[in-house]
């Protein structure tokens, strides 16, 4: 399936009802599963990743699929779910599960997390290729204690370990080695744990959590700042929309991707609080000729920011992107390939930096649709480029991938006046 998105008469000052944050939702579900009492979660995300987490926690045994006495949990392409649930079931006494996923998921390395869990006493085996899912897990109460982990690979490994830390017999003293990736996501995890009653300390490169119990509490999920990023892009690229309101966001959010406001403040977008959440406004101020940013703390924003800079004619050097190689796809290669279809020449340097590499023009020069590589963020970051192509349209292949994090994205695109034609 392909969608052709065409710019039509755009509507100003729309209110976008953003999806709930899947990052917060997935963490809340793990913490709910670790609570001893009843814990209610409101405004839970309805995206694919969170549905996977809900199914994994389901008590409806009639829906379980077993293999040799092990419950099979297929998380599809949900990398966060694979990492969080691997730790969760490893520390759950009596759990017998096989964690598997899509073909791409079975190509995404997980040995750093498995090795860390094994050092804490976990019983985990690889059922196919060493270092990659599927995993066979025999859950038990883990010993805990001192642990060192490379913090430069994925903050999700660290968050997965932190969330089970209070259940470990000795708690956890986690030493982070090298430069830590996506620090805001780790702080988000610790902040949420505190709301569930868990105390922790972070001193230098050491995070310490003593054995303790999660408090059953009511928790409301904030809207998703990652989803908000595409509306920043739309506003920046539009000549006829001056304001967009984004429902359910907080300026004091613990979500790392709230820093999209900082990036786009340099690209002509002002952010302020309003009754519904956040209002973003185009300032029409002159754009910079060049930006240089380290996005190691917000790598999920890279596709949006890079596509926006290309369309706005802002040269860029963006570093801190090494984790993009092991996302839903190789996002660095995907960006290079698909931006070239639109005449934008970008390149990478040692997987850590992407830069503008040549003079570009805006009109579409390749009639092939934009490939999404089973990656929701490719579809959503490229769709707004319909606002700047020569014919005011862009074709997106496999558009349904947006359900991974933002199921209503295409409906919301239509709500601002864009037309969508399916083929």
N, C-alpha and C positions, 0 to 999 in steps of 0.2 A: 504494500500500500504506500502511496505517496500523497502528500498534501501540497497543494500549491497555495501559498499565502500571498495575497494581493492587497496592496495598500489601497484603501478607498477613502471616503470622507471620515477622518478620524475625529473622535469625540474627546473633548477636553474635560478635565477635572472628574474623571471616573473614580469610583471606589472599588478597589480590587480586594476581594475576600480571599486572602492568601491561605494556603494549606497550613496545617499545624506542622511544627518542626519535626522532621523525622529523627533528627539527632537527639532532641529532647525526648521524643516518644520512645525511641528504642532504649534509651538509658532508663527511663521511668519503668518500662516493662521488666527490665532486668531487676531493678530495685524492688519492684512490686513482688517479683518471684522470690526475692530473698527475705521479704518481710514475714514475720511470724503471724501477724494478724491480718485483718481486712484492710486493703489499701485501694482507694478509688482514684482513677485517673480520668480527667475530663479533657475535652477537646483533643482527643487522640488523633494522630494522623491516619488518613485512610489510604496512604500510598502503599505500593507493593512491598517495600521493605518492612513496614510496620505490620502489614498483614502476615508476612512470614513469621515475624516475632510472635504475634498473637497465636498463630497456628502451633508454633513450637511450645507455647505455654498452655495450650488447650488441654482441658481435663476430659474431653470427650474421646474416650478410648476407642469408640467405634470407628473413628476416622484414622486411627493409627495404622501404619503399614510396617510390618516387621520382617526382618531377615535374620534367621538363626537366633531369635530371641532379642534382637536389637531393634529398637524403633528407628526407622529411617526418617530423617528430617532433611528435606530438600529445600534449601534456601534460595535456589535459583541464582540470580546475579547479585544478591544482597551481601556485599562484602562486610558491612558493619555487623549484620546478623551472624555471619559465619564466625567472626572474631569474638563477639560478645557471647554468643551461645556456646562456643567451644569452651570458654572459661567457665561459664555458668554451669554447664552440665558436668564438667570435670570436677567441680566442687560440690556437686549435688549427690549426696550419698544414695546409692541404689540405682542411679540413672544408668541406663544401657542404651546408647544411641549411636547411630552412624550419621555423621554430618556430611552431606554432599551438596552439590549445586550444579549450575550450568557448566557447559564445556569451558567457557572462559573462567569460571570460578575455579575449576580444577586445574587451571594454569596459573593461578595467583598464589604466590608463595605464602606459607603460613608457619614455616619452621621456627621463626624467631619466637612466636607465641607458644608453639607446642614445646619447644625446648625449655622455655621459661616455666611453663606449667609442669612439665616433667620434673624440673629441679625442685618444685614445691611438693612433689609426690604424686602428680597426676598419672593416670593409666590411660595413655592415648597411643593408638597405633595408626599408621598409614595403611590404607587398604589397597592402594594402587601405586602411585609414584611417591617416592620418599620426598618429603618436604612440601607436599601439596595435598589438598583434599582429594577424595573423601577421607574422613577420620572415624575410627572406631573408639568410642569413649566409654570407660567404666567409671562412673562417678563415685566419689568418696570424699570424706572430709580431708582436706589437704593440710599438710604440716605448716607451711608458710615459713616465715623467717626472712633472712637476708637474700636479696635477689638483685642482680645487675642485668640491665637490658639496654640495647642500643636504641636510643630515643630518636634517631634520625630517620628511621624507616617508616613507622606509622604510629600516630598517637592512639589509634584504635587498639593496638596491642596494649598500650599502657592503661587506657581506660578500662579495658576488659579485665586486667589484673587488679586495678584499683577497686572495681566494684565488688569483686569477690573477696578482697582483702579482709574485711571485718569478720568473715566466716572462717578464716584460717586459724588453726590452733594457736599459732604464735603471732598472728597478725602478719603484717608485711612491712619490711623496710626496703623500699625500692630505690636503687641507685640508677640514675639515668646517665648513660654514657653518650658522648659526642653531642652535637648540636641537636636539640630536641625539636621535632617537627610539630607544627600545629598546636603550640602551647595553649591557645585559647580553648581548644577542645578538652584538654586535660583539666584546665581550670573550671570549665563547665561541668565536667564530671564530678569534681570535688565539691563544687558549689551545690549541685543537686544532692549529692550524698549528705551534705550538711543539713539540707532541708528534710532529709529522711532520718536525721539524728546521728549521723556518723561524723565523728571528730577525726581530723587529720592534721598533720603538719607538713610543710614543704620548706625545707631549709637547704638552700643551695641547689644541689642536684639530687637531694634525697627526700623522698616522700614517705612518711611513716604513718601507718594506720594500725592501731591496736585491735585485738579481738573485741567485738561489741555487736550489738544487735540493731538491725534496721527498725525504725519506728514505722508502724502502719500509719499513713497519713493521707490526706486528700491532696492531689497535685493537679494543677491546671497547666496544660501545655501552651506555650506561646506560639504565635505564628512564625513562619519560617523565613529567616533573613536570607537564606540561600535562594529561595524562590523570589524574594524581593529584588534580587540582583537583575533579573531580566527586565523588570519594569524601570529600573534605573537606565538600562541600555536603551529601551524603547523611548524613554523621555529624551535621552541625550541625542538620539538619532532623528527624532521627529521635529519638523519645523512648525507643526500646527497644534501640538499639545504642549501646554505650558505647565500643567499641574496634574499629578496623579496622587491619590490617597491610598495608602496601604493599610489594611485593617489588621489589628491585633498585634502590631509590633511595639517594642519598647526601646527607647533610646539607650536605656541602661541595661540592655540585654547581656546575658552571659554568652550568647552565641557568638563565636568568633567571626562569623560572616557578616555581623553588623558593621564591620569595617568597610563594607561596600560603600557606605556613606562617605568615608574618608577618601577612597579612591575616586569616586565620582565628584567629589567636591572640587577636584582638580580638572574635571571634565565638564564643568558647567552646571552641576546639579546641587541645589541646596536642600538640606534635610532638616525638618523640624517636627516637633510633636503636634498632634491635633487630637480632637475628640475621639476619632475612630482608631487612631494609632499613630501613623507617621504620614506627613505630607512631603512630597518631593516636588521641587519647582525648578524649571530651567531658568538659569540666570542670564543667558546670552552674553556672558563675559567671554573675552578672547581665550582661546584654548592654548595650552602650552605647545611648543614645537616638539618637545621631547619629555618623556617621563622615565624614571628609573626606580623600580619598586622591588622590594623583597616580599614575595607572597608565600613564603614558607609557612606562615601561620594561617593562611586562608587559601590553600591550593584549589579548593572547589570553586573559587571565584575566577580562576585564571582564564577559562574559556570565555566567560562573559567580558572580562576586562580586555583581553587581547582582541576579540572580535570588535569591540567598541572602538578601541584605539585605531584599528585598521580602518574602520568606516569613517572615523572622524579625521583621519589623516594625521594622527599624533604618533610620532615615532616613539619606540619604547625599547627598553631593556628590562626584562622581568626575570628575576632569579628566584631560587627556592622552589623549583618545580620538579625536583627529582622523583617525588612520589607519583607524579602523573603517569609514569610508565606502567604502573601496576594497578591502575584504577579499572573501571568497567571495560576500558580499552586502553591502548597506549595513547593517551590523550595528546601527547606532544606530536606524535606522527599524524594523528587524526586532524589536529589543527593545521598542520603544515599542508596536508593533502587537500583539505576542504577549502581552506582560505585561498589556495592557489586557483581553485575553480572560479573564484570571484576576482582573480587578478591580484590578490594580495600575497606578497612574497615575504614569508617569515622563516626563521630557522632556529635551530637550537645549538647549544654549546655544552657538551658533556652532560646532557640531560638536566641541567640545573638552571639553564637560562634560555629564554626565548627573546628574539629581537627582530625588529624590522630589518629586512635585508635588501630592499630595493624599492625603486619608485613604483607606485601602483596606481591603477585607475579603478573607479568604482563599478562600472557596469559589469554585469555577468558576461563572462566570455566562454563559459563551459555550460552546455545545455543539460548536462547530467545533473540529477538531483543531488543535494547534499546528503552524503552517507552519514548515518548516525552511529554505526558500530555498536549497536545495542547499548548506547550510552545516552541517558536522558539529558545530560547537560549539553551534549552536542546539538541535539534537536532544539533546545530552548535558547541556547546562545546564538544559534545561526538564524532562527526565525525572524528576529527583529531586523536583520539585514535586508529584508524585503522593503524597508523604508528608504533604502539608499541605492538600490540597484536601478539600472537605467530604465527598466520597464515596470518598476514598482512591485516586483514579485520575486519569490524564491520558492524552490521546491525542496521539500524535506522528505527523505525516504524513511520508512519505518517510524512514522511519527508517534505511534502508540507507546514508544519507550518512555514517554514522559510520565506514565503511570507509576514509575519507580519512586518518584518523589512529589509530583505535582499533577494529579489526575485531571484537574479542571483547566489545565493550561490553555488548551486550544479554545475552549469556551470563553475564557477570559480574553484571549487574543481577539476573538470575534466581537466581544463586548466593547472594544474601543474603536470598532469600525473597519477592521480588516476582514476580507472575505477569504474563505477557505474552500477549495475545491479538491475533492478526493478523486484519485485515479488509481 
